[in-house]
Amino acid sequence: MILGQVVDFLGVPDDVPGGIARRMQRQRVLYDGEHHYDVALGEQALCTNIGGPEVMRQRIERLLRDLGPASLTLGILPSTARVDLFPVHGFNIYGDGDRAHVELVSSAVDVGERSELALYDTAFAAPSSAASYGDAAEALLGKARSFPVDAPLGE
C-alpha cells in the first residue's frame, strides 16, 4: 500500500511486487548474525496514520517482534522527551561509519566526507540518547498499538 503511494506520488513505473521482494530480502540481514543495527524512531512515527488501521497494526506488531534479535537495538524517542538538536531528515550510517545515506523526495545522497560523517554521528547521538529502550520501548509500542488510528479527529 505505501509503496503504491510512492509510485503514484513520483509517477514512476509500478513495480510494487519487485520493490516488496527487494525490501524483504534486505530485511534478512537482521537475522544473519553478521550485522548490527541501532535505530532511533520517533514515537510520532508510530501514530502517523499512513496506510490505514491494518497497516498501522502490522507495523507495530513487526516492531514488537523485532525487539528480540540481538542484531537490533531499537530506541523509541518519546514525544515528550527533550532532544538537544533540531529535527533532521532520516538517514542511515553504514559500515564502520564510513558512509551515510540520505533518501530525499526525488533522489538520494551518499555522504563520505569525514567531517560531514561526524555531523551525522552527532545527529544520531542526540535522539538515541533520549530514546527509550527495552521494556520502556515496548510500552511505547503498546501505547501506539492501542491508539485509534481510524477515529475522527477530536475523539
N, C-alpha and C positions, 0 to 999 in steps of 0.2 A: 504494500500500500504506500509506504513512504517513498520507496524508490520510484513508484509510479508518479508520485507528486513531483519528484525531482525531474523525471523525464518530461512531464507536462510543463514545468516551470522553465526548463532550459531549452525545450523544443528540440531535444536530441532523439535519435532513433531509439525505439523501445526495445531494449534488451534486458528487461527486468529479470527474467529467469536466469540469464547468464550472470547478471550482477549479484543475484542472491547466491548462486553457486560459488562465485568467487569469494564473497563475504564469508560463507560457511567454511570454505577451505581455509581462509586466513584465520578463522577462529580456532582452528585445530591447534595452533601453536600455544594456546592457553594450556593445553594438556600434554604437550610433548616433553616436558621436563627440561628443556634446554633454554627456555625464555622466561623472563620475569617482567611483569607489568605493574607499574604504580599508576593508579588512576585517581584523580580528584574530580568528583562530579558534583555540581551544584544541586542542592535539594530542589530548586525551582525546575530543573530539567525533569524531575520525577513527576511533576504536576502539570507540566505544559502539555495540553491535550493535542497531540499530533497523531492522527490515525484512528482516533475513536477509543471507546472504553475497552474493547477487546485487545487492541494493540497495546494500550497502556498497561493492562493487566499482565499481558505476556512479557512486556519489558520489565516490569517489577519482578515477576517470577524468575525471569532469567538472571537478573542481578542478584536475587536472593540465592539462587543456585551457585552463582559464580563467587560468592563469598568464601566458598570452601577451598578451592585449589590453592596450593602453596605458591603457584606461579603468579597469583594476582593479589595485589594489595589495593583494595577498593576503599577509598575515603569519600564520605558524603559530606559536603560542606553545608552545614545547616543554614537556612535562610537568615537566621538571626546572628550568625557568627560574625565577629569583626574580622575583616581582612584588610591588611595594611597595604593594599595595592588596588588600583582601579581595575575593573574587569577588562580582560583582554580576550581576543579571539581564541578559539580552540586550537591546539597544536599537539604534535607528538614529537618526543625526543627519542631518537633511535640509537642503537648500539651503545657504545661507551660515551654517549653524549657528543658524538661526532657529527650529528645531523639532526636538524629539526625540520619537520614537515608541517606546512600550514595549508589547509584547504580553504580556498576562498569561494565566493559565489560562482565565479566564472573561470577560475584557474587554480593552480596550486603552486606553492613556493617551497623550495628546499633551501635551508639556511645551513651553511657550513663554516662560516667565518667564526673563529674562536671568540672574539669579543661579543658577537651577536648571540652565540650559543650560551654564553654566560648570562645574558639577559633572559633567555628562555628558562634557564635553570632557576633564576631568581623568581621569574613569573610563575613557575610551578611550585616553588617552595612556599610562597605566600598562602595560596588556598589550601595546599596539602597540609600545612602545619596547623591550620584552623579547622580541618576536617575531622569528622568522627569516623572511627574505625571499629571493627568487630561488632560487639553487641549493640553499641550506640548507632552504628551504621545500619544494622539490621532493624533497629527500632524506627529509624527514619524511613527505611524502605516499607516497613509495616504501616506506618502512618500514611505514606503515599498510596499504598495499596487500598486503603480504606477511603481515600479521597473520592468523592462522587464526580467523576470526570464528565458525566452526561447530565449533570444537574444544571438548570438555568442559572444565569448569573444572579447572585444575591441570595441563593438558598444555601 
